[in-house]
Amino acid sequence: MPRSLIVIAVIAVILVGGLFVLAGRSGEKPLVRVEKVVPLASLQK
């Protein structure tokens, strides 16, 4: 087999493996509830 064909095959395997790794990562973070004190004056406007 020509050397260039081997190089292309190795690069393709690395790219496909990288895609599987990225697809398996969790992209969503759980929501965090934040409580904030609201002054009474701002509610009376």
PDB file of all heavy atoms in Angstrom:
ATOM      1  N   MET A   1       0.838  -1.184   0.000  1.00  0.00           N
ATOM      2  CA  MET A   1       0.000   0.000   0.000  1.00  0.00           C
ATOM      3  C   MET A   1       0.881   1.245   0.000  1.00  0.00           C
ATOM      4  O   MET A   1       1.884   1.297   0.701  1.00  0.00           O
ATOM      5  CB  MET A   1      -0.878   0.022   1.264  1.00  0.00           C
ATOM      6  CG  MET A   1      -2.066  -0.920   1.157  1.00  0.00           C
ATOM      7  SD  MET A   1      -3.123  -1.085   2.620  1.00  0.00           S
ATOM      8  CE  MET A   1      -3.399   0.511   3.177  1.00  0.00           C
ATOM      9  N   PRO A   2       0.467   2.224  -0.764  1.00  0.00           N
ATOM     10  CA  PRO A   2       1.238   3.469  -0.777  1.00  0.00           C
ATOM     11  C   PRO A   2       1.180   4.170   0.583  1.00  0.00           C
ATOM     12  O   PRO A   2       0.212   4.062   1.321  1.00  0.00           O
ATOM     13  CB  PRO A   2       0.555   4.318  -1.834  1.00  0.00           C
ATOM     14  CG  PRO A   2      -0.368   3.426  -2.564  1.00  0.00           C
ATOM     15  CD  PRO A   2      -0.617   2.240  -1.725  1.00  0.00           C
ATOM     16  N   ARG A   3       2.240   4.869   0.887  1.00  0.00           N
ATOM     17  CA  ARG A   3       2.336   5.554   2.183  1.00  0.00           C
ATOM     18  C   ARG A   3       1.253   6.614   2.336  1.00  0.00           C
ATOM     19  O   ARG A   3       0.705   6.805   3.428  1.00  0.00           O
ATOM     20  CB  ARG A   3       3.714   6.190   2.299  1.00  0.00           C
ATOM     21  CG  ARG A   3       3.932   6.836   3.651  1.00  0.00           C
ATOM     22  CD  ARG A   3       5.329   7.335   3.809  1.00  0.00           C
ATOM     23  NE  ARG A   3       6.228   6.188   3.944  1.00  0.00           N
ATOM     24  CZ  ARG A   3       7.539   6.288   4.017  1.00  0.00           C
ATOM     25  NH1 ARG A   3       8.116   7.475   3.923  1.00  0.00           N
ATOM     26  NH2 ARG A   3       8.289   5.222   4.151  1.00  0.00           N
ATOM     27  N   SER A   4       0.907   7.325   1.262  1.00  0.00           N
ATOM     28  CA  SER A   4      -0.115   8.379   1.358  1.00  0.00           C
ATOM     29  C   SER A   4      -1.484   7.788   1.710  1.00  0.00           C
ATOM     30  O   SER A   4      -2.264   8.408   2.438  1.00  0.00           O
ATOM     31  CB  SER A   4      -0.198   9.166   0.052  1.00  0.00           C
ATOM     32  OG  SER A   4      -0.556   8.300  -1.015  1.00  0.00           O
ATOM     33  N   LEU A   5      -1.784   6.586   1.227  1.00  0.00           N
ATOM     34  CA  LEU A   5      -3.058   5.944   1.548  1.00  0.00           C
ATOM     35  C   LEU A   5      -3.125   5.579   3.028  1.00  0.00           C
ATOM     36  O   LEU A   5      -4.165   5.737   3.672  1.00  0.00           O
ATOM     37  CB  LEU A   5      -3.246   4.694   0.677  1.00  0.00           C
ATOM     38  CG  LEU A   5      -4.599   3.999   0.777  1.00  0.00           C
ATOM     39  CD1 LEU A   5      -5.714   4.940   0.370  1.00  0.00           C
ATOM     40  CD2 LEU A   5      -4.615   2.756  -0.087  1.00  0.00           C
ATOM     41  N   ILE A   6      -2.019   5.148   3.587  1.00  0.00           N
ATOM     42  CA  ILE A   6      -1.968   4.813   5.015  1.00  0.00           C
ATOM     43  C   ILE A   6      -2.163   6.072   5.851  1.00  0.00           C
ATOM     44  O   ILE A   6      -2.891   6.072   6.846  1.00  0.00           O
ATOM     45  CB  ILE A   6      -0.636   4.105   5.350  1.00  0.00           C
ATOM     46  CG1 ILE A   6      -0.579   2.757   4.649  1.00  0.00           C
ATOM     47  CG2 ILE A   6      -0.484   3.938   6.853  1.00  0.00           C
ATOM     48  CD1 ILE A   6       0.762   2.063   4.775  1.00  0.00           C
ATOM     49  N   VAL A   7      -1.539   7.165   5.446  1.00  0.00           N
ATOM     50  CA  VAL A   7      -1.668   8.424   6.177  1.00  0.00           C
ATOM     51  C   VAL A   7      -3.115   8.902   6.143  1.00  0.00           C
ATOM     52  O   VAL A   7      -3.671   9.342   7.169  1.00  0.00           O
ATOM     53  CB  VAL A   7      -0.710   9.483   5.596  1.00  0.00           C
ATOM     54  CG1 VAL A   7      -0.999  10.859   6.189  1.00  0.00           C
ATOM     55  CG2 VAL A   7       0.729   9.086   5.831  1.00  0.00           C
ATOM     56  N   ILE A   8      -3.761   8.824   4.995  1.00  0.00           N
ATOM     57  CA  ILE A   8      -5.164   9.239   4.872  1.00  0.00           C
ATOM     58  C   ILE A   8      -6.057   8.357   5.736  1.00  0.00           C
ATOM     59  O   ILE A   8      -6.986   8.847   6.398  1.00  0.00           O
ATOM     60  CB  ILE A   8      -5.605   9.213   3.394  1.00  0.00           C
ATOM     61  CG1 ILE A   8      -4.883  10.322   2.627  1.00  0.00           C
ATOM     62  CG2 ILE A   8      -7.113   9.377   3.270  1.00  0.00           C
ATOM     63  CD1 ILE A   8      -5.102  10.297   1.139  1.00  0.00           C
ATOM     64  N   ALA A   9      -5.797   7.058   5.778  1.00  0.00           N
ATOM     65  CA  ALA A   9      -6.600   6.144   6.591  1.00  0.00           C
ATOM     66  C   ALA A   9      -6.428   6.459   8.075  1.00  0.00           C
ATOM     67  O   ALA A   9      -7.408   6.459   8.837  1.00  0.00           O
ATOM     68  CB  ALA A   9      -6.198   4.701   6.303  1.00  0.00           C
ATOM     69  N   VAL A  10      -5.216   6.757   8.517  1.00  0.00           N
ATOM     70  CA  VAL A  10      -4.980   7.078   9.927  1.00  0.00           C
ATOM     71  C   VAL A  10      -5.684   8.383  10.296  1.00  0.00           C
ATOM     72  O   VAL A  10      -6.312   8.483  11.351  1.00  0.00           O
ATOM     73  CB  VAL A  10      -3.456   7.168  10.208  1.00  0.00           C
ATOM     74  CG1 VAL A  10      -3.186   7.770  11.573  1.00  0.00           C
ATOM     75  CG2 VAL A  10      -2.828   5.791  10.087  1.00  0.00           C
ATOM     76  N   ILE A  11      -5.609   9.381   9.438  1.00  0.00           N
ATOM     77  CA  ILE A  11      -6.283  10.655   9.699  1.00  0.00           C
ATOM     78  C   ILE A  11      -7.793  10.461   9.765  1.00  0.00           C
ATOM     79  O   ILE A  11      -8.475  11.024  10.629  1.00  0.00           O
ATOM     80  CB  ILE A  11      -5.897  11.702   8.629  1.00  0.00           C
ATOM     81  CG1 ILE A  11      -4.428  12.084   8.795  1.00  0.00           C
ATOM     82  CG2 ILE A  11      -6.780  12.934   8.718  1.00  0.00           C
ATOM     83  CD1 ILE A  11      -3.886  12.981   7.708  1.00  0.00           C
ATOM     84  N   ALA A  12      -8.355   9.631   8.879  1.00  0.00           N
ATOM     85  CA  ALA A  12      -9.788   9.370   8.892  1.00  0.00           C
ATOM     86  C   ALA A  12     -10.207   8.677  10.182  1.00  0.00           C
ATOM     87  O   ALA A  12     -11.235   9.014  10.780  1.00  0.00           O
ATOM     88  CB  ALA A  12     -10.181   8.526   7.680  1.00  0.00           C
ATOM     89  N   VAL A  13      -9.413   7.722  10.645  1.00  0.00           N
ATOM     90  CA  VAL A  13      -9.733   7.021  11.897  1.00  0.00           C
ATOM     91  C   VAL A  13      -9.685   7.987  13.075  1.00  0.00           C
ATOM     92  O   VAL A  13     -10.548   7.954  13.957  1.00  0.00           O
ATOM     93  CB  VAL A  13      -8.771   5.826  12.106  1.00  0.00           C
ATOM     94  CG1 VAL A  13      -8.894   5.263  13.513  1.00  0.00           C
ATOM     95  CG2 VAL A  13      -9.048   4.748  11.073  1.00  0.00           C
ATOM     96  N   ILE A  14      -8.699   8.875  13.105  1.00  0.00           N
ATOM     97  CA  ILE A  14      -8.594   9.862  14.185  1.00  0.00           C
ATOM     98  C   ILE A  14      -9.793  10.817  14.165  1.00  0.00           C
ATOM     99  O   ILE A  14     -10.367  11.138  15.213  1.00  0.00           O
ATOM    100  CB  ILE A  14      -7.258  10.625  14.087  1.00  0.00           C
ATOM    101  CG1 ILE A  14      -6.097   9.683  14.418  1.00  0.00           C
ATOM    102  CG2 ILE A  14      -7.247  11.836  15.008  1.00  0.00           C
ATOM    103  CD1 ILE A  14      -4.739  10.288  14.158  1.00  0.00           C
ATOM    104  N   LEU A  15     -10.189  11.269  12.991  1.00  0.00           N
ATOM    105  CA  LEU A  15     -11.340  12.173  12.888  1.00  0.00           C
ATOM    106  C   LEU A  15     -12.633  11.503  13.342  1.00  0.00           C
ATOM    107  O   LEU A  15     -13.427  12.095  14.082  1.00  0.00           O
ATOM    108  CB  LEU A  15     -11.486  12.679  11.451  1.00  0.00           C
ATOM    109  CG  LEU A  15     -10.471  13.718  10.995  1.00  0.00           C
ATOM    110  CD1 LEU A  15     -10.670  14.044   9.519  1.00  0.00           C
ATOM    111  CD2 LEU A  15     -10.597  14.974  11.833  1.00  0.00           C
ATOM    112  N   VAL A  16     -12.856  10.268  12.916  1.00  0.00           N
ATOM    113  CA  VAL A  16     -14.073   9.550  13.314  1.00  0.00           C
ATOM    114  C   VAL A  16     -14.067   9.308  14.819  1.00  0.00           C
ATOM    115  O   VAL A  16     -15.089   9.474  15.491  1.00  0.00           O
ATOM    116  CB  VAL A  16     -14.210   8.230  12.523  1.00  0.00           C
ATOM    117  CG1 VAL A  16     -15.323   7.371  13.080  1.00  0.00           C
ATOM    118  CG2 VAL A  16     -14.449   8.526  11.050  1.00  0.00           C
ATOM    119  N   GLY A  17     -12.918   8.943  15.373  1.00  0.00           N
ATOM    120  CA  GLY A  17     -12.820   8.754  16.819  1.00  0.00           C
ATOM    121  C   GLY A  17     -13.088  10.046  17.574  1.00  0.00           C
ATOM    122  O   GLY A  17     -13.775  10.039  18.602  1.00  0.00           O
ATOM    123  N   GLY A  18     -12.579  11.149  17.080  1.00  0.00           N
ATOM    124  CA  GLY A  18     -12.838  12.448  17.699  1.00  0.00           C
ATOM    125  C   GLY A  18     -14.297  12.827  17.663  1.00  0.00           C
ATOM    126  O   GLY A  18     -14.830  13.401  18.610  1.00  0.00           O
ATOM    127  N   LEU A  19     -14.965  12.502  16.564  1.00  0.00           N
ATOM    128  CA  LEU A  19     -16.402  12.782  16.474  1.00  0.00           C
ATOM    129  C   LEU A  19     -17.187  11.984  17.505  1.00  0.00           C
ATOM    130  O   LEU A  19     -18.127  12.486  18.119  1.00  0.00           O
ATOM    131  CB  LEU A  19     -16.914  12.485  15.059  1.00  0.00           C
ATOM    132  CG  LEU A  19     -16.454  13.453  13.972  1.00  0.00           C
ATOM    133  CD1 LEU A  19     -16.926  12.966  12.605  1.00  0.00           C
ATOM    134  CD2 LEU A  19     -16.980  14.844  14.238  1.00  0.00           C
ATOM    135  N   PHE A  20     -16.814  10.723  17.708  1.00  0.00           N
ATOM    136  CA  PHE A  20     -17.502   9.909  18.709  1.00  0.00           C
ATOM    137  C   PHE A  20     -17.252  10.447  20.115  1.00  0.00           C
ATOM    138  O   PHE A  20     -18.157  10.453  20.951  1.00  0.00           O
ATOM    139  CB  PHE A  20     -17.058   8.445  18.613  1.00  0.00           C
ATOM    140  CG  PHE A  20     -17.827   7.662  17.586  1.00  0.00           C
ATOM    141  CD1 PHE A  20     -17.229   7.313  16.391  1.00  0.00           C
ATOM    142  CD2 PHE A  20     -19.132   7.280  17.812  1.00  0.00           C
ATOM    143  CE1 PHE A  20     -17.922   6.605  15.429  1.00  0.00           C
ATOM    144  CE2 PHE A  20     -19.844   6.573  16.866  1.00  0.00           C
ATOM    145  CZ  PHE A  20     -19.240   6.231  15.666  1.00  0.00           C
ATOM    146  N   VAL A  21     -16.042  10.906  20.380  1.00  0.00           N
ATOM    147  CA  VAL A  21     -15.737  11.465  21.697  1.00  0.00           C
ATOM    148  C   VAL A  21     -16.558  12.728  21.939  1.00  0.00           C
ATOM    149  O   VAL A  21     -17.145  12.918  23.007  1.00  0.00           O
ATOM    150  CB  VAL A  21     -14.222  11.756  21.830  1.00  0.00           C
ATOM    151  CG1 VAL A  21     -13.925  12.587  23.063  1.00  0.00           C
ATOM    152  CG2 VAL A  21     -13.443  10.454  21.876  1.00  0.00           C
ATOM    153  N   LEU A  22     -16.618  13.602  20.940  1.00  0.00           N
ATOM    154  CA  LEU A  22     -17.390  14.835  21.092  1.00  0.00           C
ATOM    155  C   LEU A  22     -18.884  14.563  21.193  1.00  0.00           C
ATOM    156  O   LEU A  22     -19.601  15.259  21.904  1.00  0.00           O
ATOM    157  CB  LEU A  22     -17.103  15.779  19.921  1.00  0.00           C
ATOM    158  CG  LEU A  22     -15.709  16.400  19.898  1.00  0.00           C
ATOM    159  CD1 LEU A  22     -15.533  17.226  18.628  1.00  0.00           C
ATOM    160  CD2 LEU A  22     -15.486  17.253  21.123  1.00  0.00           C
ATOM    161  N   ALA A  23     -19.373  13.560  20.505  1.00  0.00           N
ATOM    162  CA  ALA A  23     -20.796  13.236  20.559  1.00  0.00           C
ATOM    163  C   ALA A  23     -21.174  12.654  21.910  1.00  0.00           C
ATOM    164  O   ALA A  23     -22.315  12.802  22.360  1.00  0.00           O
ATOM    165  CB  ALA A  23     -21.148  12.250  19.444  1.00  0.00           C
ATOM    166  N   GLY A  24     -20.240  12.009  22.575  1.00  0.00           N
ATOM    167  CA  GLY A  24     -20.541  11.398  23.860  1.00  0.00           C
ATOM    168  C   GLY A  24     -20.492  12.362  25.024  1.00  0.00           C
ATOM    169  O   GLY A  24     -20.957  12.044  26.119  1.00  0.00           O
ATOM    170  N   ARG A  25     -19.951  13.537  24.819  1.00  0.00           N
ATOM    171  CA  ARG A  25     -19.863  14.513  25.910  1.00  0.00           C
ATOM    172  C   ARG A  25     -21.227  15.098  26.208  1.00  0.00           C
ATOM    173  O   ARG A  25     -22.034  15.319  25.313  1.00  0.00           O
ATOM    174  CB  ARG A  25     -18.921  15.655  25.531  1.00  0.00           C
ATOM    175  CG  ARG A  25     -17.478  15.213  25.439  1.00  0.00           C
ATOM    176  CD  ARG A  25     -16.576  16.333  25.056  1.00  0.00           C
ATOM    177  NE  ARG A  25     -16.749  17.477  25.955  1.00  0.00           N
ATOM    178  CZ  ARG A  25     -16.182  18.646  25.756  1.00  0.00           C
ATOM    179  NH1 ARG A  25     -15.438  18.850  24.709  1.00  0.00           N
ATOM    180  NH2 ARG A  25     -16.367  19.623  26.597  1.00  0.00           N
ATOM    181  N   SER A  26     -21.478  15.369  27.472  1.00  0.00           N
ATOM    182  CA  SER A  26     -22.732  15.989  27.878  1.00  0.00           C
ATOM    183  C   SER A  26     -22.609  17.492  27.674  1.00  0.00           C
ATOM    184  O   SER A  26     -21.757  18.140  28.267  1.00  0.00           O
ATOM    185  CB  SER A  26     -23.023  15.664  29.337  1.00  0.00           C
ATOM    186  OG  SER A  26     -24.188  16.330  29.745  1.00  0.00           O
ATOM    187  N   GLY A  27     -23.481  18.051  26.851  1.00  0.00           N
ATOM    188  CA  GLY A  27     -23.404  19.475  26.548  1.00  0.00           C
ATOM    189  C   GLY A  27     -24.315  20.330  27.394  1.00  0.00           C
ATOM    190  O   GLY A  27     -24.187  21.543  27.424  1.00  0.00           O
ATOM    191  N   GLU A  28     -25.257  19.710  28.113  1.00  0.00           N
ATOM    192  CA  GLU A  28     -26.207  20.476  28.900  1.00  0.00           C
ATOM    193  C   GLU A  28     -25.787  20.487  30.364  1.00  0.00           C
ATOM    194  O   GLU A  28     -25.371  19.483  30.906  1.00  0.00           O
ATOM    195  CB  GLU A  28     -27.600  19.879  28.775  1.00  0.00           C
ATOM    196  CG  GLU A  28     -28.158  19.950  27.383  1.00  0.00           C
ATOM    197  CD  GLU A  28     -29.556  19.382  27.296  1.00  0.00           C
ATOM    198  OE1 GLU A  28     -30.182  19.214  28.356  1.00  0.00           O
ATOM    199  OE2 GLU A  28     -29.996  19.106  26.190  1.00  0.00           O
ATOM    200  N   LYS A  29     -25.930  21.645  30.990  1.00  0.00           N
ATOM    201  CA  LYS A  29     -25.641  21.763  32.414  1.00  0.00           C
ATOM    202  C   LYS A  29     -26.970  21.862  33.155  1.00  0.00           C
ATOM    203  O   LYS A  29     -27.919  22.480  32.654  1.00  0.00           O
ATOM    204  CB  LYS A  29     -24.808  23.013  32.689  1.00  0.00           C
ATOM    205  CG  LYS A  29     -23.422  22.949  32.098  1.00  0.00           C
ATOM    206  CD  LYS A  29     -22.632  24.183  32.469  1.00  0.00           C
ATOM    207  CE  LYS A  29     -21.234  24.115  31.870  1.00  0.00           C
ATOM    208  NZ  LYS A  29     -20.456  25.306  32.173  1.00  0.00           N
ATOM    209  N   PRO A  30     -27.041  21.274  34.335  1.00  0.00           N
ATOM    210  CA  PRO A  30     -28.286  21.386  35.099  1.00  0.00           C
ATOM    211  C   PRO A  30     -28.541  22.830  35.523  1.00  0.00           C
ATOM    212  O   PRO A  30     -27.602  23.584  35.800  1.00  0.00           O
ATOM    213  CB  PRO A  30     -28.060  20.480  36.313  1.00  0.00           C
ATOM    214  CG  PRO A  30     -26.589  20.346  36.417  1.00  0.00           C
ATOM    215  CD  PRO A  30     -26.043  20.477  35.023  1.00  0.00           C
ATOM    216  N   LEU A  31     -29.817  23.193  35.575  1.00  0.00           N
ATOM    217  CA  LEU A  31     -30.180  24.545  35.966  1.00  0.00           C
ATOM    218  C   LEU A  31     -29.948  24.742  37.456  1.00  0.00           C
ATOM    219  O   LEU A  31     -30.194  23.853  38.258  1.00  0.00           O
ATOM    220  CB  LEU A  31     -31.649  24.811  35.638  1.00  0.00           C
ATOM    221  CG  LEU A  31     -32.018  24.801  34.148  1.00  0.00           C
ATOM    222  CD1 LEU A  31     -33.509  24.975  33.990  1.00  0.00           C
ATOM    223  CD2 LEU A  31     -31.287  25.915  33.438  1.00  0.00           C
ATOM    224  N   VAL A  32     -29.479  25.924  37.809  1.00  0.00           N
ATOM    225  CA  VAL A  32     -29.238  26.273  39.208  1.00  0.00           C
ATOM    226  C   VAL A  32     -30.205  27.390  39.583  1.00  0.00           C
ATOM    227  O   VAL A  32     -30.264  28.417  38.909  1.00  0.00           O
ATOM    228  CB  VAL A  32     -27.776  26.729  39.425  1.00  0.00           C
ATOM    229  CG1 VAL A  32     -27.552  27.152  40.857  1.00  0.00           C
ATOM    230  CG2 VAL A  32     -26.815  25.624  39.015  1.00  0.00           C
ATOM    231  N   ARG A  33     -30.957  27.167  40.643  1.00  0.00           N
ATOM    232  CA  ARG A  33     -31.911  28.175  41.075  1.00  0.00           C
ATOM    233  C   ARG A  33     -31.191  29.205  41.944  1.00  0.00           C
ATOM    234  O   ARG A  33     -30.511  28.862  42.906  1.00  0.00           O
ATOM    235  CB  ARG A  33     -33.027  27.512  41.868  1.00  0.00           C
ATOM    236  CG  ARG A  33     -34.145  28.442  42.164  1.00  0.00           C
ATOM    237  CD  ARG A  33     -35.278  27.705  42.830  1.00  0.00           C
ATOM    238  NE  ARG A  33     -36.476  28.482  42.671  1.00  0.00           N
ATOM    239  CZ  ARG A  33     -37.648  28.003  42.407  1.00  0.00           C
ATOM    240  NH1 ARG A  33     -37.815  26.721  42.276  1.00  0.00           N
ATOM    241  NH2 ARG A  33     -38.688  28.794  42.273  1.00  0.00           N
ATOM    242  N   VAL A  34     -31.371  30.476  41.602  1.00  0.00           N
ATOM    243  CA  VAL A  34     -30.729  31.560  42.333  1.00  0.00           C
ATOM    244  C   VAL A  34     -31.830  32.430  42.923  1.00  0.00           C
ATOM    245  O   VAL A  34     -32.698  32.922  42.204  1.00  0.00           O
ATOM    246  CB  VAL A  34     -29.817  32.399  41.412  1.00  0.00           C
ATOM    247  CG1 VAL A  34     -29.213  33.561  42.178  1.00  0.00           C
ATOM    248  CG2 VAL A  34     -28.747  31.531  40.804  1.00  0.00           C
ATOM    249  N   GLU A  35     -31.793  32.602  44.227  1.00  0.00           N
ATOM    250  CA  GLU A  35     -32.772  33.463  44.889  1.00  0.00           C
ATOM    251  C   GLU A  35     -32.137  34.821  45.147  1.00  0.00           C
ATOM    252  O   GLU A  35     -31.010  34.915  45.616  1.00  0.00           O
ATOM    253  CB  GLU A  35     -33.229  32.825  46.195  1.00  0.00           C
ATOM    254  CG  GLU A  35     -33.987  31.537  45.967  1.00  0.00           C
ATOM    255  CD  GLU A  35     -34.549  30.972  47.253  1.00  0.00           C
ATOM    256  OE1 GLU A  35     -34.559  31.693  48.272  1.00  0.00           O
ATOM    257  OE2 GLU A  35     -34.966  29.814  47.234  1.00  0.00           O
ATOM    258  N   LYS A  36     -32.894  35.889  44.828  1.00  0.00           N
ATOM    259  CA  LYS A  36     -32.377  37.223  44.969  1.00  0.00           C
ATOM    260  C   LYS A  36     -33.388  38.056  45.742  1.00  0.00           C
ATOM    261  O   LYS A  36     -34.594  37.974  45.498  1.00  0.00           O
ATOM    262  CB  LYS A  36     -32.155  37.826  43.573  1.00  0.00           C
ATOM    263  CG  LYS A  36     -31.531  39.192  43.570  1.00  0.00           C
ATOM    264  CD  LYS A  36     -31.281  39.674  42.157  1.00  0.00           C
ATOM    265  CE  LYS A  36     -30.694  41.065  42.153  1.00  0.00           C
ATOM    266  NZ  LYS A  36     -30.530  41.554  40.790  1.00  0.00           N
ATOM    267  N   VAL A  37     -32.900  38.866  46.659  1.00  0.00           N
ATOM    268  CA  VAL A  37     -33.764  39.724  47.443  1.00  0.00           C
ATOM    269  C   VAL A  37     -34.181  40.909  46.581  1.00  0.00           C
ATOM    270  O   VAL A  37     -33.354  41.600  46.001  1.00  0.00           O
ATOM    271  CB  VAL A  37     -33.037  40.215  48.710  1.00  0.00           C
ATOM    272  CG1 VAL A  37     -33.924  41.181  49.498  1.00  0.00           C
ATOM    273  CG2 VAL A  37     -32.621  39.047  49.568  1.00  0.00           C
ATOM    274  N   VAL A  38     -35.505  41.128  46.498  1.00  0.00           N
ATOM    275  CA  VAL A  38     -36.032  42.245  45.721  1.00  0.00           C
ATOM    276  C   VAL A  38     -36.584  43.276  46.710  1.00  0.00           C
ATOM    277  O   VAL A  38     -37.471  42.951  47.497  1.00  0.00           O
ATOM    278  CB  VAL A  38     -37.151  41.779  44.768  1.00  0.00           C
ATOM    279  CG1 VAL A  38     -37.728  42.960  43.996  1.00  0.00           C
ATOM    280  CG2 VAL A  38     -36.629  40.723  43.834  1.00  0.00           C
ATOM    281  N   PRO A  39     -36.075  44.496  46.670  1.00  0.00           N
ATOM    282  CA  PRO A  39     -36.591  45.514  47.595  1.00  0.00           C
ATOM    283  C   PRO A  39     -38.067  45.805  47.322  1.00  0.00           C
ATOM    284  O   PRO A  39     -38.530  45.764  46.178  1.00  0.00           O
ATOM    285  CB  PRO A  39     -35.741  46.742  47.313  1.00  0.00           C
ATOM    286  CG  PRO A  39     -34.585  46.256  46.509  1.00  0.00           C
ATOM    287  CD  PRO A  39     -34.984  44.980  45.878  1.00  0.00           C
ATOM    288  N   LEU A  40     -38.807  46.102  48.372  1.00  0.00           N
ATOM    289  CA  LEU A  40     -40.236  46.356  48.251  1.00  0.00           C
ATOM    290  C   LEU A  40     -40.522  47.598  47.408  1.00  0.00           C
ATOM    291  O   LEU A  40     -41.518  47.664  46.699  1.00  0.00           O
ATOM    292  CB  LEU A  40     -40.856  46.510  49.649  1.00  0.00           C
ATOM    293  CG  LEU A  40     -42.364  46.595  49.725  1.00  0.00           C
ATOM    294  CD1 LEU A  40     -42.997  45.353  49.123  1.00  0.00           C
ATOM    295  CD2 LEU A  40     -42.817  46.779  51.154  1.00  0.00           C
ATOM    296  N   ALA A  41     -39.633  48.572  47.431  1.00  0.00           N
ATOM    297  CA  ALA A  41     -39.838  49.821  46.686  1.00  0.00           C
ATOM    298  C   ALA A  41     -39.865  49.566  45.181  1.00  0.00           C
ATOM    299  O   ALA A  41     -40.608  50.206  44.449  1.00  0.00           O
ATOM    300  CB  ALA A  41     -38.740  50.817  47.033  1.00  0.00           C
ATOM    301  N   SER A  42     -39.082  48.604  44.711  1.00  0.00           N
ATOM    302  CA  SER A  42     -39.050  48.358  43.263  1.00  0.00           C
ATOM    303  C   SER A  42     -40.310  47.631  42.802  1.00  0.00           C
ATOM    304  O   SER A  42     -40.640  47.655  41.620  1.00  0.00           O
ATOM    305  CB  SER A  42     -37.809  47.569  42.891  1.00  0.00           C
ATOM    306  OG  SER A  42     -37.862  46.289  43.491  1.00  0.00           O
ATOM    307  N   LEU A  43     -41.032  46.988  43.711  1.00  0.00           N
ATOM    308  CA  LEU A  43     -42.264  46.285  43.340  1.00  0.00           C
ATOM    309  C   LEU A  43     -43.452  47.225  43.287  1.00  0.00           C
ATOM    310  O   LEU A  43     -44.463  46.932  42.674  1.00  0.00           O
ATOM    311  CB  LEU A  43     -42.551  45.159  44.336  1.00  0.00           C
ATOM    312  CG  LEU A  43     -41.569  44.002  44.345  1.00  0.00           C
ATOM    313  CD1 LEU A  43     -41.928  43.023  45.459  1.00  0.00           C
ATOM    314  CD2 LEU A  43     -41.570  43.277  43.024  1.00  0.00           C
ATOM    315  N   GLN A  44     -43.370  48.408  43.910  1.00  0.00           N
ATOM    316  CA  GLN A  44     -44.494  49.329  44.004  1.00  0.00           C
ATOM    317  C   GLN A  44     -44.521  50.327  42.863  1.00  0.00           C
ATOM    318  O   GLN A  44     -45.346  51.230  42.863  1.00  0.00           O
ATOM    319  CB  GLN A  44     -44.441  50.073  45.337  1.00  0.00           C
ATOM    320  CG  GLN A  44     -44.652  49.173  46.522  1.00  0.00           C
ATOM    321  CD  GLN A  44     -44.493  49.912  47.833  1.00  0.00           C
ATOM    322  OE1 GLN A  44     -44.008  51.041  47.872  1.00  0.00           O
ATOM    323  NE2 GLN A  44     -44.897  49.276  48.918  1.00  0.00           N
ATOM    324  N   LYS A  45     -43.685  50.232  41.888  1.00  0.00           N
ATOM    325  CA  LYS A  45     -43.653  51.197  40.773  1.00  0.00           C
ATOM    326  C   LYS A  45     -44.854  51.068  39.888  1.00  0.00           C
ATOM    327  O   LYS A  45     -45.396  50.100  39.601  1.00  0.00           O
ATOM    328  CB  LYS A  45     -42.373  51.016  39.944  1.00  0.00           C
ATOM    329  CG  LYS A  45     -41.152  51.489  40.663  1.00  0.00           C
ATOM    330  CD  LYS A  45     -39.960  51.385  39.763  1.00  0.00           C
ATOM    331  CE  LYS A  45     -38.727  51.893  40.486  1.00  0.00           C
ATOM    332  NZ  LYS A  45     -37.555  51.822  39.673  1.00  0.00           N
TER     333      LYS A  45
END
